[in-house]
Amino acid sequence: MHKPTLFVVEDEPDTAALLKMIMEEEGYEILHASDGKQAQVQIDALPPPALVLLDIGLPHVNGLELLAQIRKKSTWAMVPVVMLTAAADQTQICKAVVAGASAYILKPFKRESLLAKLAQFRVPGMKRKAS
């Protein structure tokens, strides 16, 4: 079975590694960008993933700018984008939602809350664990 692709844009190596581990266990193939410039190149070059996990605070180009780029690109426009943010800054969260974010997750996150949030997107091919 084809694995759905998840595009993780996260500059913090430990968080990126944790997301990769969790989501590979859930049946995703992971693509990763560690900064905004790298993500811009991948968004322009790659086919759309099943889902994007996008950090707001990134070097070079921030997550809100990347979200705007994703929403302007016709092939990526309908991809669910879940924003990750370390600060419970309501202004940033509101800006993300207005810009087209599908959801947001506060860091640090628990595995269960991450998976519960992502389950709402029902990505085809994603492994489902029995509760």
matplotlib code that plots the C-alpha trace (Angstrom):
import matplotlib.pyplot as plt

x = [0.0, 1.2, 2.2, 0.8, 3.5, 3.8, 5.8, 7.4, 8.8, 10.6, 13.9, 14.4, 16.2, 14.7, 11.2, 11.7, 13.1, 10.2, 7.6, 9.4, 9.4, 5.8, 4.5, 6.5, 5.0, 1.6, 2.4, 3.6, 6.5, 8.3, 9.7, 11.5, 12.7, 14.7, 14.2, 11.9, 14.1, 14.5, 10.7, 10.1, 12.3, 10.5, 7.0, 7.9, 9.5, 7.5, 4.1, 1.6, 1.8, -1.2, -0.5, 1.9, 3.1, 4.5, 6.3, 5.5, 8.9, 11.4, 14.7, 14.8, 11.1, 8.5, 5.6, 3.0, 4.8, 5.1, 1.4, 0.6, 2.9, 1.1, -2.4, -1.4, 0.0, -3.0, -1.7, -1.1, -4.0, -6.3, -3.6, -4.3, -1.7, -1.3, 0.7, 3.1, 3.8, 5.8, 4.0, 0.3, 0.3, -3.3, -2.3, -0.1, -2.7, -5.4, -3.1, -2.5, -6.2, -7.1, -4.2, -5.7, -4.2, -6.4, -5.5, -2.7, -0.8, 1.0, 4.5, 5.4, 2.8, 1.9, 1.8, -1.9, -3.0, -1.0, -2.5, -6.0, -5.6, -4.3, -7.0, -9.6, -8.0, -8.6, -5.6, -6.1, -3.5, -2.6, -2.3, -5.1, -4.4, -7.2, -8.0]
y = [0.0, 3.5, 5.5, 9.0, 11.7, 14.1, 17.3, 18.4, 21.9, 22.2, 23.8, 22.2, 18.9, 17.1, 18.0, 17.1, 13.7, 13.1, 14.0, 11.8, 8.8, 9.2, 9.7, 6.9, 4.6, 5.9, 4.9, 8.2, 8.8, 11.9, 14.8, 17.3, 20.9, 22.5, 26.1, 28.4, 28.7, 24.9, 24.5, 27.1, 25.1, 21.9, 23.4, 24.7, 21.4, 18.5, 17.1, 18.0, 15.9, 14.4, 16.8, 19.5, 20.1, 23.6, 25.4, 29.1, 30.3, 29.3, 30.8, 32.8, 32.5, 32.1, 29.6, 32.2, 33.2, 29.5, 29.0, 31.8, 30.2, 26.8, 28.4, 30.2, 27.1, 25.4, 21.9, 22.4, 24.7, 22.1, 20.2, 20.3, 22.4, 22.0, 24.8, 24.1, 26.8, 26.9, 30.1, 30.2, 33.5, 34.1, 36.7, 34.3, 31.5, 33.9, 35.0, 31.3, 30.4, 33.5, 32.6, 29.2, 26.9, 23.8, 23.5, 24.2, 22.3, 23.9, 22.6, 20.7, 18.2, 14.8, 12.0, 11.2, 14.8, 15.1, 12.0, 13.0, 16.4, 14.7, 12.0, 14.6, 14.9, 11.1, 10.8, 7.8, 5.0, 6.2, 3.4, 3.3, 1.9, 0.2, 2.0]
z = [0.0, -0.8, 2.2, 2.5, 2.5, 5.4, 4.9, 8.3, 8.4, 11.8, 12.7, 16.1, 15.5, 18.5, 17.7, 14.0, 15.0, 17.4, 14.7, 12.2, 14.6, 15.6, 12.1, 10.5, 13.1, 11.9, 8.3, 6.8, 4.5, 5.9, 4.0, 6.1, 5.8, 8.6, 7.6, 5.6, 2.6, 2.3, 2.6, -0.1, -2.6, -1.7, -2.0, -5.5, -6.6, -5.0, -5.6, -2.8, 0.4, 2.2, 5.1, 6.3, 9.8, 9.8, 12.5, 12.8, 14.1, 11.4, 10.3, 7.0, 6.1, 8.8, 8.8, 8.1, 4.9, 3.9, 4.6, 2.2, -0.5, 0.0, -0.3, -3.5, -5.2, -7.0, -6.5, -2.7, -1.9, -0.4, 1.6, 5.3, 7.1, 10.8, 12.4, 15.3, 17.7, 21.0, 22.2, 22.9, 21.2, 20.2, 17.7, 15.8, 16.0, 14.7, 11.8, 11.0, 10.9, 8.8, 6.4, 5.9, 8.5, 9.0, 12.7, 15.2, 17.9, 20.8, 21.6, 23.6, 22.5, 23.6, 21.1, 21.8, 21.3, 18.1, 16.6, 17.8, 16.0, 12.8, 12.8, 11.9, 8.4, 7.6, 5.3, 3.0, 3.7, 7.2, 9.6, 12.2, 15.6, 17.5, 20.8]

ax = plt.figure().add_subplot(projection="3d")
ax.plot(x, y, z, "-o")
ax.set_aspect("equal")
plt.show()
